[in-house]
Amino acid sequence: MIGHEIYRGSSYGAHHPLRVPRVSTVMDLSRAMGWLPRHQFVQSPRAKPNALTGFHTPDYIAALQAAEATQSVSPVVKARHGLGTPSNPVFAEMYRRPATSAGASLLAGEMLARGGTVYSPAGGTHHGMPDRANGFCYFNDPVLAIQSLRHNGAAKIAYIDIDAHHCDGVEYAFADDPDTLLISTHEENRWPRTGAITDVGAGNLWNLPLPAGVGDDVAAMVRDTLILPLVQAFRPDAIVLQCGADAVLEDPQSRLAWSNNAHRAIVQALMGVAPRYLVLGGGGYNPWSVGRCWTGVWAVLNNHEIPDALPDAAQSVLRGLQWDGQRRVKTPPDHWLTTLADAPRMGGIPDDVRTRVATLQARLRQWI
């Protein structure tokens, strides 16, 4: 696991969805469970500006550094680079924080040169564009991770994204690259409203918009009939999985209804399919559901059994979380505090989902 203490006290602001603790919770919960010994934890470096120019423009990087230093942006910078907006606000660590998650993804590519598995829960900022911030994402660390993996010997890379929001920045970077397989499941009619099922790029794009309310049975169907067959047919040298937790039912930023079991099952299914495996975080805005989901991902990657009830030390981590500035949850339900695994959530498979999957399967048969 690659992590850093910068995420513990950093916030996008009192009213922003990313005001909640996430990465620090995963670190603390994993340690409380005895799952994160010192030899498995790597402190993330902060990416230097030159390292970010593989995808981002020097002018944008400089503008982001200047905005952090002065804690302000001019109207010109705001219009050109998308900084100082409600989605991408000015805050104290607005350069250092994303540069740290970018540094983790760049480092992961180097660490995986000879194979293995790396987990960076701070990663997954898949909306960032070359010259502007976008959708809470200042840098696009998945793009930088793919570039780093390729620089370190992985010719063919499969990128799978199960965030509730479409990975528009990653698609922008690799839509025309047949050596990068892009698979995205995301909620239909949800920002950024990209990722149509009809988009094919260079034949490497596979988008599956999902209707609101679908649960674990849809996630399992997509995993077994689309994600795994695509990745296995592609035979990648590396897999990058973005497992944003906002598809989980309790998340305020989507209307999908997965349990965190669905995430863990996809993480498990992709283990061993390629010699290099990089797992990133992404969206997730309920502090309990995202912390529990991503800690469960770490358990899967290490073959740790998830207990029915958490030990006292782990429960203390969850009981210490706060979700200020919202009215949705006054008192967290007991299972958010005492367990990691959700109860299964089966909502049935709508006919339109079956039709969409069949459409992509037909294309897959031709692609193979």
Backbone torsions as a table, in degrees:
resi	resn	phi	psi	omega
1	MET	NA	132.2	173.0
2	ILE	-103.7	129.7	-179.6
3	GLY	-152.7	-175.7	-177.8
4	HIS	-166.0	150.5	179.3
5	GLU	-75.0	-10.2	-178.8
6	ILE	-60.3	-27.4	-176.8
7	TYR	-77.5	-16.1	-175.3
8	ARG	-67.0	-44.2	-175.9
9	GLY	-107.5	0.5	-175.5
10	SER	-88.1	137.7	179.7
11	SER	-143.9	146.4	176.1
12	TYR	-75.7	-5.3	-179.7
13	GLY	131.9	161.5	-170.5
14	ALA	-63.8	-23.2	-175.6
15	HIS	-115.2	2.7	-178.3
16	HIS	-83.8	145.5	177.0
17	PRO	-54.9	-28.6	179.6
18	LEU	-91.9	34.1	171.4
19	ARG	-84.4	-10.3	-171.3
20	VAL	-90.5	149.3	174.4
21	PRO	-70.8	140.0	-179.2
22	ARG	-137.3	-68.9	-176.3
23	VAL	-63.1	-41.5	179.1
24	SER	-61.6	-34.2	177.3
25	THR	-65.5	-42.5	178.5
26	VAL	-61.9	-44.0	178.5
27	MET	-62.2	-47.0	-177.1
28	ASP	-67.3	-44.0	179.6
29	LEU	-64.4	-42.9	-179.6
30	SER	-62.6	-39.9	177.8
31	ARG	-69.1	-39.8	179.5
32	ALA	-64.1	-28.3	177.6
33	MET	-83.4	-7.0	-175.4
34	GLY	77.8	20.4	-174.6
35	TRP	-100.4	-0.5	-175.8
36	LEU	-131.7	73.5	174.9
37	PRO	-67.5	160.3	-173.8
38	ARG	-56.4	-37.1	-174.9
39	HIS	-70.8	-12.3	178.4
40	GLN	-99.4	-1.3	-178.3
41	PHE	-107.9	130.6	177.8
42	VAL	-120.7	128.3	176.7
43	GLN	-75.6	130.3	-177.5
44	SER	-69.1	134.3	170.2
45	PRO	-78.3	163.0	172.7
46	ARG	-94.9	124.6	-178.7
47	ALA	-63.4	134.6	174.8
48	LYS	-76.6	154.0	-177.3
49	PRO	-52.4	-42.5	-178.8
50	ASN	-62.2	-31.7	-179.5
51	ALA	-70.9	-21.6	-178.7
52	LEU	-84.5	-13.2	-175.4
53	THR	-76.6	-1.2	171.4
54	GLY	-61.0	-25.7	177.7
55	PHE	-130.7	-33.9	-173.3
56	HIS	-99.9	150.2	-177.1
57	THR	-78.5	147.3	176.8
58	PRO	-57.5	-37.7	179.9
59	ASP	-62.5	-41.2	179.7
60	TYR	-67.5	-43.7	179.1
61	ILE	-59.4	-44.6	179.3
62	ALA	-64.6	-38.5	178.9
63	ALA	-65.1	-38.4	179.3
64	LEU	-68.4	-40.7	176.0
65	GLN	-62.8	-42.4	-179.3
66	ALA	-66.6	-37.8	179.0
67	ALA	-65.3	-37.5	177.0
68	GLU	-67.1	-42.0	-176.6
69	ALA	-65.7	-39.6	-176.1
70	THR	-98.6	-12.8	-176.4
71	GLN	56.7	39.1	178.1
72	SER	-159.3	160.4	173.4
73	VAL	-137.4	148.5	175.4
74	SER	-80.6	161.9	175.3
75	PRO	-56.9	-34.9	-179.9
76	VAL	-65.8	-46.2	179.4
77	VAL	-64.3	-41.4	178.9
78	LYS	-59.9	-45.0	-178.5
79	ALA	-68.9	-40.2	-175.5
80	ARG	-79.0	-42.6	-169.4
81	HIS	-110.4	-0.9	176.4
82	GLY	69.8	24.0	179.6
83	LEU	-97.6	148.1	179.6
84	GLY	79.2	23.5	176.7
85	THR	-100.2	167.9	175.8
86	PRO	-57.1	-36.2	179.5
87	SER	-76.5	-37.6	-174.7
88	ASN	-124.4	72.2	-169.8
89	PRO	-77.3	166.4	167.8
90	VAL	-78.1	126.7	174.5
91	PHE	-149.0	171.8	-164.9
92	ALA	-59.7	-39.0	-176.0
93	GLU	-111.3	34.4	-169.5
94	MET	-68.1	-18.7	169.7
95	TYR	-98.6	-47.0	-173.2
96	ARG	-64.9	-39.1	-178.7
97	ARG	-64.9	-55.5	178.9
98	PRO	-66.2	-29.8	176.4
99	ALA	-67.0	-27.3	177.0
100	THR	-73.6	-43.5	177.3
101	SER	-67.7	-34.1	174.7
102	ALA	-65.6	-40.1	177.6
103	GLY	-61.2	-36.8	177.4
104	ALA	-63.5	-42.4	-179.5
105	SER	-68.8	-38.6	176.4
106	LEU	-64.8	-42.8	177.8
107	LEU	-64.0	-39.2	-179.3
108	ALA	-58.6	-41.1	177.8
109	GLY	-59.1	-38.1	177.5
110	GLU	-70.8	-43.1	-179.1
111	MET	-62.7	-29.0	-176.3
112	LEU	-92.9	9.1	-178.7
113	ALA	-54.7	-34.4	-179.6
114	ARG	-106.9	15.8	178.4
115	GLY	97.8	171.8	178.5
116	GLY	122.5	-166.5	-177.7
117	THR	-133.2	133.7	177.0
118	VAL	-130.8	140.0	178.6
119	TYR	-121.3	124.7	176.5
120	SER	-128.3	89.8	-177.5
121	PRO	-64.4	-18.5	177.3
122	ALA	-78.9	-11.1	-178.6
123	GLY	-82.0	-173.8	177.5
124	GLY	96.7	17.3	-179.0
125	THR	-80.2	79.4	-164.1
126	HIS	-89.3	2.2	-179.3
127	HIS	-98.0	-15.7	-174.9
128	GLY	-56.9	139.2	179.6
129	MET	-110.4	164.0	-174.6
130	PRO	-56.6	-37.9	-171.6
131	ASP	-119.3	11.1	-178.2
132	ARG	-161.5	152.9	172.0
133	ALA	-74.1	153.2	-174.0
134	ASN	-159.3	124.5	172.5
135	GLY	58.5	49.1	-179.7
136	PHE	73.4	3.1	-172.6
137	CYS	-113.8	116.9	-178.7
138	TYR	-89.6	-41.4	171.2
139	PHE	-120.3	155.8	179.8
140	ASN	-102.8	88.5	-175.8
141	ASP	-69.9	-28.9	174.6
142	PRO	-61.8	-39.3	176.5
143	VAL	-62.2	-44.7	-180.0
144	LEU	-65.4	-34.1	177.0
145	ALA	-64.8	-44.7	179.4
146	ILE	-63.1	-42.0	177.4
147	GLN	-62.1	-41.8	-179.7
148	SER	-66.7	-42.2	177.0
149	LEU	-59.8	-42.3	-179.7
150	ARG	-66.9	-40.6	178.4
151	HIS	-62.9	-26.3	-177.6
152	ASN	-104.5	26.6	166.5
153	GLY	107.4	-3.6	179.3
154	ALA	-92.3	106.1	-176.8
155	ALA	-76.5	-42.7	-177.8
156	LYS	-113.5	126.6	-174.5
157	ILE	-128.0	130.9	174.7
158	ALA	-102.2	124.2	177.4
159	TYR	-111.1	120.6	179.3
160	ILE	-117.5	132.9	-173.6
161	ASP	-130.2	113.8	-179.2
162	ILE	-111.2	18.0	172.4
163	ASP	-62.3	154.5	177.9
164	ALA	-69.0	-15.4	-178.0
165	HIS	-113.4	142.5	-177.6
166	HIS	-67.6	144.0	-176.3
167	CYS	-84.0	68.3	-172.8
168	ASP	-64.0	-36.6	-179.4
169	GLY	-69.4	-38.7	178.5
170	VAL	-69.0	-40.6	177.4
171	GLU	-63.6	-40.0	177.1
172	TYR	-56.4	-40.7	-175.7
173	ALA	-73.7	-34.8	-167.5
174	PHE	-126.1	13.2	-177.2
175	ALA	-60.0	-27.9	-176.6
176	ASP	-105.6	17.0	-178.2
177	ASP	-109.5	103.2	-177.7
178	PRO	-67.2	-12.3	178.2
179	ASP	-90.2	3.1	174.0
180	THR	-121.0	109.4	176.9
181	LEU	-81.9	127.7	-179.2
182	LEU	-119.0	119.4	177.8
183	ILE	-124.1	126.9	-179.7
184	SER	-134.9	126.6	164.2
185	THR	-106.0	136.6	-176.0
186	HIS	-160.4	160.6	179.9
187	GLU	-73.2	132.3	178.7
188	GLU	-69.7	151.6	179.4
189	ASN	58.0	27.5	177.6
190	ARG	-112.7	142.2	177.2
191	TRP	-49.2	139.3	8.0
192	PRO	-89.8	11.8	177.5
193	ARG	59.8	33.9	171.1
194	THR	-113.2	-176.0	177.8
195	GLY	81.8	45.4	178.9
196	ALA	-69.4	149.7	180.0
197	ILE	-64.2	-22.9	-179.3
198	THR	-82.4	-9.9	178.7
199	ASP	-74.2	131.9	-177.7
200	VAL	-126.1	-15.7	-177.7
201	GLY	57.8	-131.3	176.7
202	ALA	-90.2	29.4	-174.7
203	GLY	89.2	-1.0	-173.1
204	ASN	-102.1	-1.3	-178.0
205	LEU	-98.1	132.2	178.2
206	TRP	-136.7	97.8	-178.6
207	ASN	-106.1	133.7	176.6
208	LEU	-128.2	94.0	173.2
209	PRO	-69.2	136.8	-177.3
210	LEU	-116.5	140.9	178.1
211	PRO	-72.4	156.5	177.5
212	ALA	-58.1	145.3	172.2
213	GLY	93.5	-7.7	-177.9
214	VAL	-75.3	149.1	-172.6
215	GLY	-121.1	-147.7	-170.7
216	ASP	-66.2	-32.9	-178.8
217	ASP	-66.6	-36.5	174.8
218	VAL	-67.2	-43.6	178.5
219	ALA	-58.9	-41.3	179.5
220	ALA	-67.1	-40.7	178.7
221	MET	-62.1	-45.8	-179.9
222	VAL	-64.1	-41.5	178.7
223	ARG	-58.3	-48.3	-170.5
224	ASP	-84.3	-28.6	-175.4
225	THR	-103.1	-11.4	-177.3
226	LEU	-130.0	-59.7	-173.3
227	ILE	-62.2	-54.3	-177.2
228	LEU	-64.8	-45.9	177.7
229	PRO	-60.0	-39.0	178.6
230	LEU	-63.7	-49.3	-177.1
231	VAL	-65.7	-42.2	-179.8
232	GLN	-64.8	-37.6	178.3
233	ALA	-69.8	-32.8	-178.2
234	PHE	-74.0	-29.6	-179.7
235	ARG	54.4	62.9	-175.5
236	PRO	-75.5	157.0	170.8
237	ASP	-81.7	-20.5	-180.0
238	ALA	-151.5	149.4	173.7
239	ILE	-119.4	132.8	170.3
240	VAL	-116.2	119.2	178.9
241	LEU	-111.8	119.3	173.3
242	GLN	-96.0	112.3	-176.0
243	CYS	-114.5	61.4	172.9
244	GLY	-52.9	136.1	-173.5
245	ALA	-89.7	8.5	-176.4
246	ASP	-80.4	-2.1	171.2
247	ALA	-81.8	-8.1	177.5
248	VAL	-71.1	143.6	-171.8
249	LEU	-49.3	-43.1	-171.6
250	GLU	-80.1	0.3	-176.4
251	ASP	-75.7	137.5	-177.4
252	PRO	-79.3	-9.3	-173.5
253	GLN	-103.7	11.5	172.5
254	SER	-153.6	173.5	177.8
255	ARG	-119.6	17.0	172.0
256	LEU	-74.5	163.8	-170.1
257	ALA	-133.9	36.8	176.8
258	TRP	-69.9	155.9	161.9
259	SER	-94.2	167.4	178.7
260	ASN	-70.8	-12.2	173.2
261	ASN	-61.2	-35.1	-179.1
262	ALA	-64.0	-40.1	177.0
263	HIS	-62.9	-48.9	-177.3
264	ARG	-62.6	-35.9	-179.6
265	ALA	-65.8	-36.8	177.9
266	ILE	-71.3	-41.9	175.5
267	VAL	-56.5	-46.6	-179.2
268	GLN	-62.7	-44.5	-175.1
269	ALA	-63.8	-29.4	-177.5
270	LEU	-88.6	-8.1	179.0
271	MET	-66.3	130.7	177.2
272	GLY	84.5	-5.0	-179.4
273	VAL	-74.8	-27.0	176.9
274	ALA	-137.2	156.7	-177.6
275	PRO	-71.3	-19.2	178.8
276	ARG	-120.7	132.5	-176.1
277	TYR	-137.8	116.2	177.5
278	LEU	-116.4	122.8	-180.0
279	VAL	-112.7	127.0	-178.0
280	LEU	-114.8	161.7	172.5
281	GLY	-80.3	-129.9	-178.7
282	GLY	146.6	-136.3	178.6
283	GLY	-70.6	168.9	-178.6
284	GLY	145.0	112.8	-166.3
285	TYR	-131.0	4.0	168.5
286	ASN	-103.7	116.8	-170.3
287	PRO	-61.4	-32.2	179.7
288	TRP	-76.4	-46.3	-175.6
289	SER	-69.4	-37.1	-179.6
290	VAL	-72.1	-40.6	179.1
291	GLY	-63.8	-42.5	178.8
292	ARG	-67.4	-42.2	-179.4
293	CYS	-61.7	-51.5	-174.1
294	TRP	-73.3	-28.4	173.4
295	THR	-69.5	-36.4	174.6
296	GLY	-63.5	-35.1	175.5
297	VAL	-61.0	-44.1	178.7
298	TRP	-62.4	-38.0	177.1
299	ALA	-60.9	-45.1	179.9
300	VAL	-60.6	-45.2	-176.8
301	LEU	-62.9	-23.6	-178.6
302	ASN	-108.5	7.4	179.9
303	ASN	59.2	33.3	174.5
304	HIS	-86.0	137.6	177.0
305	GLU	-78.5	132.1	178.7
306	ILE	-86.1	120.5	-176.7
307	PRO	-75.5	159.8	177.0
308	ASP	-65.6	-36.4	179.5
309	ALA	-129.7	137.1	-177.7
310	LEU	-77.1	148.9	172.4
311	PRO	-65.4	164.3	-175.0
312	ASP	-57.8	-38.8	-177.5
313	ALA	-63.4	-39.8	179.0
314	ALA	-71.4	-39.6	176.7
315	GLN	-61.3	-35.3	179.4
316	SER	-63.3	-36.5	176.6
317	VAL	-60.9	-47.5	-177.5
318	LEU	-70.1	-34.9	178.7
319	ARG	-70.8	-20.2	-179.9
320	GLY	-85.9	-4.8	-179.2
321	LEU	-75.6	150.8	176.0
322	GLN	-130.6	148.6	177.3
323	TRP	-131.3	81.4	-175.2
324	ASP	-77.4	160.4	172.1
325	GLY	73.2	26.8	178.0
326	GLN	-145.8	157.8	-178.8
327	ARG	-114.6	-1.8	-175.3
328	ARG	-64.2	-43.1	-175.2
329	VAL	-125.0	112.0	175.0
330	LYS	-88.1	-44.4	177.9
331	THR	-130.0	118.5	-178.7
332	PRO	-63.3	139.0	178.2
333	PRO	-63.3	158.4	-171.6
334	ASP	-59.3	-38.7	-174.4
335	HIS	-69.8	-19.7	174.2
336	TRP	-68.8	-21.6	-174.1
337	LEU	-103.9	-18.1	-170.8
338	THR	-119.7	-8.3	-176.3
339	THR	-136.1	163.8	169.6
340	LEU	-104.4	-38.8	-174.9
341	ALA	-88.4	131.0	174.4
342	ASP	-73.7	163.7	165.1
343	ALA	-70.6	145.0	178.4
344	PRO	-58.3	148.7	-179.6
345	ARG	-128.2	99.3	-177.9
346	MET	-107.0	114.3	-177.6
347	GLY	-109.2	5.5	-175.3
348	GLY	85.2	158.9	-178.5
349	ILE	-107.6	108.3	-179.0
350	PRO	-62.5	151.3	-179.5
351	ASP	-59.9	-36.6	-178.1
352	ASP	-69.1	-28.2	174.8
353	VAL	-69.1	-43.4	177.0
354	ARG	-58.6	-40.0	-179.8
355	THR	-66.2	-43.0	179.8
356	ARG	-64.8	-43.5	179.1
357	VAL	-63.6	-41.6	178.5
358	ALA	-62.0	-37.7	177.3
359	THR	-61.4	-45.3	179.6
360	LEU	-71.2	-32.8	176.6
361	GLN	-65.0	-38.5	177.3
362	ALA	-63.4	-40.8	176.2
363	ARG	-65.7	-36.7	178.9
364	LEU	-62.4	-41.5	179.8
365	ARG	-61.5	-37.2	177.1
366	GLN	-73.0	-36.1	-178.0
367	TRP	-65.6	-40.7	179.9
368	ILE	-65.9	NA	NA
